[in-house]
Amino acid sequence: MTMDLGTPDRGCLLLADITGYTQYMGGTELTHAQDVVADLLETIVGAIEPSFQLSKLEGDAAFAYASAESVNPSMMMDTVESAYFAFQKRLRDIAHSTTCECNACIRIPSLDLKFFVHDGEYVLRRIARSEELTGPDVILIHRLSKGTAGAKINKPAYAVYTKTTLETMAMDPAILGFLPHKEVFSDIGEVDVFVQDLAVRWTFEQERNRDYVTSAESVHEASFVTNAAPQTVWDYLTDPTKRPQWQRLVDEVLTMTEGRRGVGTVNHCMHGPDVIVEHVADWRPFSYITLRYDVAGVESWAWTYQLDRIENGTRLTMRLSDPGGDAWAQFGSDFSASVDDQASQLATLLAELRPTGITD
């Protein structure tokens, strides 16, 4: 046996743990139950990759990590919420599509999902042909999964972020609406954490109105296919530091809203001495984003960037709505040229990326 102890790296550790697994497996037909859990774990892994890299499956849980250079606060929280939404949708689809009346199928709705997120150090240890993450912070995140944070909201669906994580990411838990909690372990001591109610986020996701420019409503549309994953494309669309790389007329994007990026975020797009105010009207991570603009002489102007997962990457479609008034008659050719140029520049930029990682 050969063993490489490796050197410590720093990054974000994520543990997604199916709630109610033990009780579910103990009181149901094993074959069907295993199939259901395997399906749900596959859904979870598909939602957290490639923002996070899977380390291993642990029965009812998926343990993953992302290097400090490859994840930002918005991407981290969007990944958690998107994975939870994907889990809930898959749970619903499985329950609705089955006609089986065994206990395993009947009790599918009893399952739920929780997350634990911690920024810390880890060692990627290679033993023979396998890899494993080790270190005190890896132990900590697994201890958190056995803690009492869930009792803080008395619900089975939640995300636990350590205080260290939010401080490292410069995120304010009060603005985010997270609840403070303290875990106490005999061998580790006290660990300050903050708890997010994912059931509330799921309800909001289902009820909020969509702001979306369809093909029928669009006055101009540009599309291209890239080998990059939807999460990678999303990062380049939404990270203010990356946008000037493919929006040639934009020198800088300044976010004027505190907290994580999302619906309601206001950006100032700097075009030399000129400023265009941009509002995030709809934010569906890794699916689409709609932006609206305050521009003199324009009544209502919206851009939707839609991401569709394909077999080997992503199809990105940019759609521009009618800006209203006589703006399109006067400036339509300029607007169209801008959309086409953005699509071309972003396609080229994504083609130059290495196949792994979010922020290369």
C-alpha positions in Angstrom: 0.0 0.0 0.0 1.3 3.4 -0.9 0.2 6.5 1.0 0.7 10.2 0.2 -0.1 12.4 3.2 -0.3 15.5 1.1 -0.2 19.2 2.3 -3.0 21.2 3.8 -5.3 23.2 1.6 -8.0 25.7 2.6 -11.5 25.8 1.2 -15.2 25.3 1.8 -16.4 22.0 3.1 -20.0 20.9 2.5 -22.0 18.0 3.9 -25.5 17.3 2.5 -27.3 14.8 4.8 -30.7 13.2 4.1 -33.0 13.8 7.1 -35.1 10.8 8.3 -32.9 8.3 6.6 -32.4 5.8 9.5 -36.1 5.6 10.3 -37.0 5.4 6.6 -34.6 2.5 5.9 -35.6 0.7 9.1 -39.3 0.5 8.4 -39.5 0.0 4.6 -38.8 -2.6 2.0 -35.0 -2.5 1.6 -34.8 -2.9 -2.2 -37.1 0.0 -3.0 -35.7 2.1 -0.2 -32.2 1.8 -1.5 -33.3 2.7 -5.0 -35.1 5.8 -3.7 -32.1 7.0 -1.6 -29.7 6.3 -4.5 -31.8 8.4 -6.8 -32.0 11.3 -4.3 -28.2 11.2 -3.7 -27.6 11.3 -7.4 -29.8 14.4 -7.6 -27.9 16.0 -4.7 -24.5 15.3 -6.3 -25.7 16.6 -9.7 -26.8 19.8 -8.0 -23.6 20.5 -6.0 -21.1 19.7 -8.8 -19.1 21.3 -10.2 -19.3 24.2 -7.7 -18.1 21.7 -5.2 -16.2 18.5 -5.9 -17.6 15.3 -4.4 -15.2 13.7 -1.9 -17.3 10.6 -1.2 -20.8 9.3 -0.5 -21.4 8.4 3.2 -24.5 6.3 3.3 -27.2 8.9 3.4 -24.9 11.9 2.9 -22.7 13.5 0.3 -19.4 15.1 1.4 -17.9 17.7 -0.9 -15.4 20.5 -1.0 -14.3 23.5 -3.0 -11.0 25.3 -2.9 -10.9 28.8 -1.4 -10.1 30.2 -4.9 -13.0 28.5 -6.6 -16.0 29.5 -4.5 -17.5 32.9 -3.6 -20.3 33.7 -1.1 -23.1 33.9 -3.6 -22.0 30.7 -5.4 -21.8 28.9 -2.0 -25.4 29.8 -0.9 -26.9 29.4 -4.4 -25.5 25.9 -4.5 -27.0 24.9 -1.2 -30.4 26.4 -2.0 -30.4 25.0 -5.6 -29.5 21.6 -4.4 -32.3 21.7 -1.9 -34.8 22.8 -4.5 -33.6 20.0 -6.8 -34.0 17.5 -4.0 -37.5 18.7 -3.2 -38.6 18.6 -6.9 -37.1 15.1 -7.3 -38.8 14.0 -4.1 -42.1 15.3 -5.4 -41.6 13.7 -8.9 -40.8 10.3 -7.4 -43.8 10.3 -5.1 -46.2 11.5 -7.9 -44.9 9.0 -10.5 -45.0 5.8 -8.5 -48.1 3.6 -8.2 -46.4 1.2 -5.8 -48.0 1.0 -2.3 -45.1 -0.4 -0.4 -43.9 1.4 2.7 -40.7 2.6 0.9 -42.8 4.4 -1.7 -45.6 5.6 0.7 -43.0 7.1 3.1 -41.0 9.0 0.5 -42.4 12.4 1.7 -41.0 11.8 5.1 -37.5 12.4 3.8 -35.9 15.8 3.8 -32.4 17.3 3.5 -30.0 19.4 5.6 -26.6 21.0 4.9 -23.5 21.8 6.9 -21.0 24.3 5.6 -17.6 25.1 7.1 -14.6 27.0 5.8 -11.4 25.4 7.0 -8.3 23.4 6.2 -8.2 19.9 4.8 -5.6 17.4 3.6 -6.4 15.5 0.5 -4.9 12.1 1.3 -4.3 9.5 -1.4 -4.3 5.9 -0.3 -3.7 3.4 -3.1 -6.1 4.5 -5.8 -8.6 6.4 -3.6 -8.7 9.9 -2.1 -10.0 11.0 1.2 -10.2 14.4 3.0 -8.8 14.5 6.5 -8.1 17.0 9.2 -9.7 18.6 12.3 -12.1 20.8 10.2 -13.3 17.6 8.3 -14.0 16.1 11.7 -15.8 19.3 12.8 -18.2 19.4 9.9 -19.2 15.8 10.5 -19.7 16.5 14.3 -22.0 19.4 13.3 -24.3 16.9 11.5 -24.9 15.2 14.8 -25.5 18.5 16.6 -28.6 20.3 17.9 -28.9 23.1 15.3 -32.1 21.6 13.8 -33.9 22.2 17.1 -33.3 25.9 16.7 -36.0 26.0 14.0 -37.7 22.7 14.8 -37.8 21.7 11.1 -36.0 18.9 9.2 -34.8 21.2 6.4 -32.0 23.6 7.2 -28.5 24.7 6.5 -25.9 25.3 9.1 -23.0 27.7 8.4 -20.2 28.1 10.9 -19.4 31.6 12.1 -15.9 31.1 10.6 -17.5 30.5 7.1 -19.6 33.7 7.2 -16.7 35.8 8.5 -14.4 34.4 5.8 -17.0 35.1 3.1 -17.8 38.6 4.6 -21.5 37.7 4.9 -23.7 39.3 7.6 -26.0 36.6 9.2 -28.4 39.3 10.4 -29.0 40.5 6.8 -29.3 37.0 5.6 -31.9 36.2 8.3 -29.9 33.3 9.8 -30.4 32.4 13.4 -27.5 32.2 15.8 -26.8 28.9 17.6 -24.0 27.4 19.7 -22.9 23.8 19.4 -20.9 22.3 22.3 -18.8 19.2 21.8 -16.8 17.5 24.7 -13.6 17.2 22.6 -13.9 20.2 20.3 -15.5 22.8 22.6 -18.0 25.5 21.6 -18.7 26.2 17.9 -20.7 29.2 16.9 -23.0 28.5 13.9 -25.9 30.2 12.1 -29.0 28.3 10.9 -31.0 28.9 7.7 -34.5 27.7 7.3 -34.6 26.0 3.9 -38.3 25.2 4.1 -39.0 28.9 4.1 -36.7 29.3 1.0 -38.5 26.5 -0.8 -41.9 28.1 -0.1 -40.7 31.4 -1.4 -39.2 29.8 -4.5 -42.5 28.2 -5.4 -44.6 31.3 -4.7 -42.6 34.2 -6.1 -43.5 35.7 -9.4 -41.2 35.1 -12.4 -39.7 37.9 -14.5 -38.6 36.3 -17.7 -38.2 37.3 -21.3 -39.5 34.5 -23.6 -38.5 34.0 -27.2 -41.9 35.4 -28.3 -41.4 38.5 -26.3 -37.8 39.1 -27.3 -36.8 41.6 -30.0 -33.4 40.1 -30.3 -31.8 36.8 -29.2 -28.3 35.3 -29.3 -27.4 31.8 -28.3 -24.3 29.6 -28.1 -23.2 26.2 -26.8 -20.2 25.8 -24.4 -18.6 22.8 -22.8 -18.7 24.7 -19.5 -21.1 23.5 -16.8 -24.2 25.7 -16.0 -22.6 26.6 -12.6 -19.5 27.9 -14.3 -21.5 29.9 -16.9 -23.6 31.3 -14.1 -20.5 32.5 -12.2 -19.3 34.5 -15.2 -22.8 36.0 -15.7 -23.2 37.1 -12.1 -19.8 37.7 -10.5 -19.2 41.5 -10.8 -15.5 41.0 -11.1 -15.8 38.7 -14.1 -18.4 40.7 -16.1 -15.9 43.2 -17.6 -14.0 40.3 -19.1 -16.8 39.7 -21.6 -18.8 43.0 -21.5 -16.4 45.2 -23.4 -18.2 48.4 -22.8 -18.3 47.8 -19.0 -15.3 49.0 -17.1 -16.6 48.0 -13.6 -19.7 46.6 -11.9 -20.3 47.9 -8.4 -22.9 46.1 -6.2 -24.8 48.7 -4.2 -26.9 46.2 -2.1 -25.7 44.6 1.1 -25.8 40.8 1.6 -25.8 38.1 -1.0 -26.6 38.8 -4.6 -30.2 37.9 -5.8 -33.5 39.5 -6.5 -33.4 43.1 -5.5 -29.7 43.5 -5.9 -28.8 46.9 -7.5 -25.6 47.2 -9.6 -23.9 50.3 -11.0 -22.4 49.4 -14.4 -19.6 51.8 -15.1 -19.1 52.8 -18.7 -16.2 55.2 -18.4 -17.8 58.4 -16.9 -21.3 57.0 -17.4 -23.3 54.9 -15.0 -26.2 52.5 -15.9 -28.2 51.4 -12.9 -29.0 47.7 -13.1 -31.7 45.8 -11.1 -31.8 42.0 -10.6 -35.4 41.3 -11.4 -35.3 37.5 -11.2 -32.6 35.2 -10.0 -32.9 31.4 -10.5 -29.4 30.1 -9.9 -27.9 27.9 -12.8 -31.2 28.3 -14.7 -31.7 32.0 -15.7 -31.3 35.6 -14.5 -33.3 38.7 -15.6 -31.8 42.1 -15.4 -33.7 45.4 -15.8 -32.1 48.8 -16.4 -32.7 52.5 -15.7 -31.8 54.2 -18.9 -32.8 57.6 -20.1 -35.4 57.4 -22.9 -36.2 53.7 -22.2 -39.5 52.8 -20.6 -38.9 49.2 -19.7 -35.8 47.2 -20.7 -35.1 43.7 -19.6 -32.4 41.1 -20.5 -32.8 37.4 -19.7 -29.9 35.1 -19.7 -31.1 31.5 -19.9 -29.0 28.5 -19.2 -30.0 25.0 -20.4 -28.0 22.0 -19.4 -27.1 19.8 -22.3 -25.2 16.5 -22.5 -21.7 18.0 -22.6 -22.2 21.5 -21.2 -24.5 24.4 -21.5 -26.6 26.3 -24.0 -26.7 30.0 -23.1 -29.4 32.2 -24.6 -29.5 35.9 -24.2 -32.9 37.6 -24.9 -33.6 41.4 -25.0 -37.1 42.7 -24.5 -38.6 45.7 -26.3 -37.2 48.7 -24.4 -40.5 50.6 -25.1 -41.2 53.9 -26.7 -39.2 54.6 -29.9 -36.0 53.4 -28.3 -35.8 50.2 -30.4 -36.4 52.2 -33.6 -33.5 54.5 -32.7 -31.1 52.2 -31.0 -32.2 48.7 -31.9 -29.2 48.0 -34.1 -26.8 49.1 -31.3 -28.6 47.0 -28.8 -28.5 43.9 -31.0 -24.9 44.4 -31.8 -24.2 44.6 -28.0 -26.0 41.3 -27.3 -24.2 39.6 -30.2 -20.8 40.9 -29.0 -21.4 39.8 -25.4 -22.4 36.3 -26.6 -19.3 36.1 -28.8 -16.9 37.4 -26.0 -18.4 35.1 -23.4 -18.3 32.1 -25.6 -14.6 32.7 -26.4 -13.8 33.2 -22.7 -15.6 30.0 -21.6 -13.9 28.0 -24.4 -10.5 29.0 -22.9 -11.3 27.6 -19.5 -9.9 24.4 -18.2 -12.6 21.7 -17.9 -12.6 21.7 -14.1 -13.2 24.5 -11.5 -15.6 27.4 -11.4 -13.3 30.4 -11.4 -10.1 29.0 -13.0 
